[in-house]
Amino acid sequence: MALTIGIVGLPNVGKSTLFNALTRNNVLAANYPFATIEPNVGMVSLPDPRLAKLAEVFGSARLLPATVTFVDIAGIVKGASEGEGLGNKFLATIREAEAIAQVIRVFDDPDVIHVDGKVDPRSDMDTINTELILADMQTVEKAIPRIEKAVKLKQKEAAELNAILAAQKVLERGDTIFSSIKSDKLEMEHLKELSLLTAKPFIYVFNVDDAVLGNPERQEELRALVAPADAIFLDAKLEADLVELDEEEAREMLEMNGQEESGLDQLARVGFHTLGLQTYLTAGPKETRAWTIRQGDTAPQAAGVIHSDFQRGFIKAEVVHFEDLIEAGSMHEAKAKGKVRIEGKEYVMHDGDVVEFRFNV
C-alpha cells in the first residue's frame, strides 16, 4: 500500500523548497510563479527507529522502511478551476493522491514576492479551498446528467445519484466534502468514482520563520484556523539545510531552533495519522521491513500487502509485539516467555506487530 500526498499552495510559499528537502532532489525553486511546471514526484522513507533495532536481533542485511510519495504541483492561483495559471492540468494530478498537504506561507521575506502582495494565511487557505471546491463542482455538475440517465436505465442505484446530489449541496455552500462527511451523512462509497479533490483529507503545513517556530501562542492561533485537521509548523529553508548535515549536526541544529524532530519527519508521520495508517514489521537474515496497512486491518489483509496469494491462502500468523521482542532479545526467548502468539483470520493488527505468516499457495 503506497501513501501519496499532493503538495499544493499558492506560488512562492516554499513548496518546491520543501519538496527539495523531502527528496534531496534539485527541483527548480525560483522566485516567480509556476517555477514548477510538471508535477515532481519523490518517494521518501518514513522514519522508524524500530527497524535498526530489529535488524540487530535478526542480523538483517538490509532495512526497508515504509515509504511516502510526495507530488509537488505547480502553484494554485485564483481562477485555476477556470483555467487561470496552469488551470486544471495540476488539479488532475492531485486526484491521484490520498491526501493533500496545503503549504501556507507565514514567513515574511521582502525578497520573495507574494502573489497577492501580502502574507495572509487565512486568505491563502480560502483561495486554495475555493479553487478545489469549484473544481469539484464542475466534476459533479458534469456527472449528474450521466448518473441520472444510468439510474433511469437501471444501470446504477438511485442511492448513488442521491449521494452526488448531497455532495453538490455541500459544495454549493462552500464547504469541503471531507469536512462534511459526518454532518451531512455523505455516502462516500457512492462518490469514489468521481475522485473529488475536497473528499481527500487536508494536512496544513505552515511555512514559518524563527519568530513563529519559537512562538507557541502564534502556532495555536494558526492551528485553530484549520482544526480539527492536522497541522505542522516548519521552516522550509531550515529543512533544506538539515538534509545536508550528518545526523549529529542535524540534531544539534534542531536543538538550537528548539525543535525535537524535523518538520519532514513530522510531515511523514502526520500523513500516516491523517489517513489512519500504521505499519507492521517482518524480519529475517535478508531484510527487516515495515509494511503499510490501514488501522483495523486483519491479519489476512495485512498478509495481502506482501502478496495477494498470502491473503488468499492465509492459515495463521505468528505475532510478537516489537517491544516484547526487543526486551526478550530473540524470537527464541520471546517464545519461551510466552510473548509470541498464534493468531487467526479475525486478528486485528496493531502498529509494531512483528509477524511471520503461514499460508497455502
CORTA-V289204 format. One record per residue. SS is DSSP state (a for helix, b for strand, c for the rest). OMEGA is omega in whole degrees, 0 to 359 (none if undefined). Layout:
BEGIN
ss = {SS SS}
omega = {OMEGA OMEGA}
END
This chain:
BEGIN
ss = {c c b b b b b b c c c c c c a a a a a a a a a c c c c c c c c c c c c c c c c b b b b b b c c c c a a a a a a a a a c c c b b b c c b b b b b b c c c c c c c a a a c c c c c a a a a a a a c c c c b b b b b b b c c c c c c c c c c c c c c c a a a a a a a a a a a a a a a a a a a a a a a a a a a a a a a a c c c c c a a a a a a a a a a a a a a a c c c c c a a a c c c c c c c a a a a a a a c c a a a c b b b b b b b c c a a a a c c a a a a a a a a a a a c c c b b b b b c a a a a a a a c c c c a a a a a a a a a a c c c c c c a a a a a a a a a a a a c c b b b b b b b c c c b b b b b b b b c c c b a a a a a a a a c a a a a a c b b b b b b b b a a a a a a a c c a a a a a a c c c c b b b c c c c b c c c c b b b b b b b c c}
omega = {181 176 179 179 176 180 181 178 175 175 174 176 178 182 184 175 178 180 177 181 181 189 185 177 180 177 181 175 187 184 172 183 173 173 176 184 177 177 177 184 178 179 181 183 173 181 182 182 180 186 182 179 180 180 178 181 186 182 184 180 181 179 179 180 171 184 174 178 178 177 179 189 184 184 176 173 177 181 181 181 178 177 178 182 177 172 186 183 181 177 178 181 181 183 182 182 177 180 180 175 177 176 185 181 173 183 174 177 182 180 179 185 172 186 179 176 179 178 183 184 181 180 179 180 178 180 181 182 180 181 178 178 179 178 178 179 177 179 181 181 178 185 187 180 180 180 178 179 181 178 179 180 180 175 177 180 178 180 180 177 180 180 180 177 177 178 179 179 179 182 182 178 174 178 175 179 184 182 185 184 183 185 181 178 182 178 188 181 182 182 188 187 179 180 183 184 184 173 180 176 178 168 182 181 180 179 191 174 183 184 181 178 181 184 181 181 179 178 179 177 180 179 180 180 187 181 7 179 177 178 174 182 180 173 186 178 177 180 178 178 184 184 178 184 173 189 182 180 179 180 179 180 178 180 178 180 176 182 178 177 181 177 179 177 178 184 178 181 180 177 178 181 183 183 178 181 175 179 167 190 169 184 177 182 183 184 167 190 174 181 182 176 177 174 182 178 177 180 178 178 178 178 181 176 177 178 182 178 180 180 181 184 184 175 181 178 174 191 170 179 184 183 180 181 180 179 180 177 178 177 180 180 179 177 180 180 178 182 181 185 171 184 182 187 183 185 177 185 177 177 179 173 172 195 165 184 172 184 172 178 none}
END
